[in-house]
Amino acid sequence: MSEAAVLSVRAVSVRFGGLHALDAVDLEVPPGAVTGLIGPNGAGKTTLFNVLSGLLRPAGGKVQLGPQDITTWSPHRRGRAGIARTFQRLELFSRMTVEENLVAAWESAHPGAIFGRGRATRRRRVAEVSELLGLGPIGTRTAGELPTGLGRMVELGRALSTDPRVLLLDEPSSGLDPGETSHFANVLRQLVSGRNGQGPPLGILLVEHDMSLVMDVCSNITVLDFGRRIALGSPAEIQRDPAVRAAYLGESDVA
């Protein structure tokens, strides 16, 4: 792993019976940048996310958070160490308010928080996240009644409330209209810029089918196909790569 990477995998493999869902995949997520992870359906993207978040144990290879080998760590331990994730389907506490969702996320990531420790820090962090994402006006609304676009922002807010070092975003623009997608892209830029008052720059790994969003916000992109890494490079390099074009069968949204 390079010294700059905050999260990395080395030669990670996952097998489901005779199927190689991941075959010796390498990936690095540096701080202060959005790294893209793309590929056709079934390429292994969600499987890799499950490995990174601790939901799957790889058959081979290693996962590191900074210099620490976390391959055998549980999801809970990884969350406490600074890995936060969103999911393809909205995962909110639907009967709780928006603010309560953020509070619950903060408390889950900080030892002793449910017993009242760090209340001032919690209030400050929840307020910061709410301001960044524009959630203040809907803080008292029940999460389950929100439209998809706002629900996505609440889910992102929950992840940010855990004070992560790494943010894993799985299809975050799903269900967003163009205006909401543009706002989401601006939020990602703020998070990795280190100029938003939200702490040190994050490392973000983005799985996304909206190629316009990927090409707009990502510094580097890894491409998977049939469980293998077939390309790694800048957005311009990925657009020109013949292997990527072949994997996508010439789909125009990769060009």
Residue, then its C-alpha position, 0 to 999 in steps of 0.5 A: m500500500s502506498e503511504a498516501a492511501v487511507l484504505s487499500v486492498r491487496a490481491v483480494s479474492v472472494r469465491f462463491g462455490g466455483l465462482h470467482a466473484l473477486d479475483a486478486v483485486d487491488l485497490e487504493v483509496p487516498p485521502g482528499a479524493v473521490t475514487g471511482l469503482i465502476g463496472p457492468n452489473g455482476a462485475g464484483k463492485t458490491t462484493l468488494f464493498n462487502v469485503l471492505s465493510g467487513l460483511l464478507r471475509p475474503a478467501g485471500g488477500k488483505v484489507q488495510l486501514g492506513p497501516q493497520d491490517i483489518t482483514t479479520w475485523s468485524p463491521h462494528r470494529r471497522g465502523r469505530a475505526g473510521i469506515a462508513r458506508t451507504f447502501q444501494r437501498l436507503e437504510l434509514f430509521s424510518r420512524m425516527t426524525v432526521e435529527e434523531n437519525l444523525v444522533a443515533a449514528w454519532e452515538s453508535a461510533h463513539p464509546g459511552a455516547i449512549f450514556g450521555r458522554g460527549r453531548a456537546t460534541r454530539r450537538r456540534r457535529v450533528a449541527e455541522v453535518s445538518e448545515l453542510l447537507g441542508l438538513g436543518p429545515i427538515g430536522t424534525r421530519t420523520a425520515g420515512e416520509l421523505p422523498t428519495g433525494l432527501g432520504r439520500m442526503v439523510e443517509l449520507g448525513r448518518a455516515l458523516s455523523t460517525d466522523p469517518r476517515v473513509l466513506l464508501l458510497d454505493e449507488p448514492s445518486s440512485g433516484l436523484d433528479p439532475g438538480e439533486t445529483s448536481h448538489f450531491a456532487n458539490v457536497l462530495r467536492q467539499l468533503v474531500s477538499g478539507r475546506n468545509g470545517q468538517g475535519p480532515p479530508l475524507g477518502i471517498l470510494l464511489v460505486e456509481h452507474d451515473m457515468s457523468l457523475v463519476m467522470d465529474v467528481c472522481s480523481n481516479i477510477t478502478v474498473l472491474d469486470f467478472g471480478r477482475r480489475i481491468a483498468l485503473g486511471s484518470p477519468a480521461e484515461i478510462q474513457r479512452d481505454p479499449a478494455v473498458r469500452a469492451a466491458y461496457l459493450g460500447e455503451s455511450d455513457v462510458a464515452 
